Amino acid sequence: MSTTSHGVLALKRSNSIVRYCFEADAEPGVLPRALELLAKRGLVPARVFAQADADALNVEIEVVGLASDTAEHIGLCLSQIVGVRQTF
């Protein structure tokens, strides 16, 4: 398990699956911006879960087959999205 300096948690569930978990402002653009980070690298998430609760959006994104350096870079990029608050 690793946490980037900005607070997005990247959990290795196995050697080939990475799960990113974060809490963000419940704003319409947060989830599309997070998924765009994957899409522009030609990646399709294996699973996406997002739940809005009052003013917060809790998000889990699983990706299969990422190299560890790519997984860390994506975690860093996710943490820099405007509205991302913290891990949960």
RARAZI-V521839 format. One record per residue. RES is the residue in three letters. PHI is phi in degrees with one decimal (none if undefined). OMEGA is omega in whole degrees, -180 to 180 (* if undefined). Layout:
{{RES,PHI,OMEGA} {RES,PHI,OMEGA}}
This chain:
{{MET,none,176} {SER,-138.6,177} {THR,-122.6,177} {THR,-72.0,-177} {SER,-64.2,-179} {HIS,-100.1,169} {GLY,103.2,174} {VAL,-92.7,-177} {LEU,-88.6,175} {ALA,-113.8,-179} {LEU,-101.5,174} {LYS,-85.7,178} {ARG,-83.7,175} {SER,-156.1,-180} {ASN,-66.0,-174} {SER,-117.3,-178} {ILE,-118.4,175} {VAL,-117.6,177} {ARG,-117.1,175} {TYR,-100.9,-179} {CYS,-127.3,178} {PHE,-156.1,175} {GLU,-111.6,-178} {ALA,-139.6,172} {ASP,-62.8,179} {ALA,-78.9,180} {GLU,-113.9,-176} {PRO,-59.9,-175} {GLY,-90.1,-174} {VAL,-65.4,-177} {LEU,-64.6,177} {PRO,-59.9,178} {ARG,-65.9,178} {ALA,-64.7,-179} {LEU,-69.6,178} {GLU,-63.0,178} {LEU,-59.3,178} {LEU,-78.9,-176} {ALA,-60.2,-178} {LYS,-71.4,174} {ARG,-102.8,179} {GLY,74.4,-178} {LEU,-104.5,174} {VAL,-115.9,-180} {PRO,-64.6,176} {ALA,-74.0,-179} {ARG,-156.3,175} {VAL,-133.6,175} {PHE,-130.6,176} {ALA,-139.4,179} {GLN,-137.3,177} {ALA,-87.7,179} {ASP,-141.0,-176} {ALA,58.4,-178} {ASP,-104.1,-177} {ALA,-116.9,175} {LEU,-121.8,178} {ASN,-97.6,-172} {VAL,-129.1,170} {GLU,-129.4,178} {ILE,-129.2,177} {GLU,-108.0,179} {VAL,-130.7,-178} {VAL,-103.0,169} {GLY,80.2,179} {LEU,-89.3,170} {ALA,-69.1,-175} {SER,-62.4,179} {ASP,-68.5,176} {THR,-67.4,179} {ALA,-61.1,179} {GLU,-65.2,-180} {HIS,-63.9,179} {ILE,-63.6,177} {GLY,-59.5,178} {LEU,-63.5,179} {CYS,-63.4,178} {LEU,-61.0,-178} {SER,-68.0,-179} {GLN,-93.3,177} {ILE,-68.2,179} {VAL,-60.6,179} {GLY,104.2,177} {VAL,-71.4,-174} {ARG,-98.9,-170} {GLN,-163.5,175} {THR,-84.5,173} {PHE,-137.2,*}}
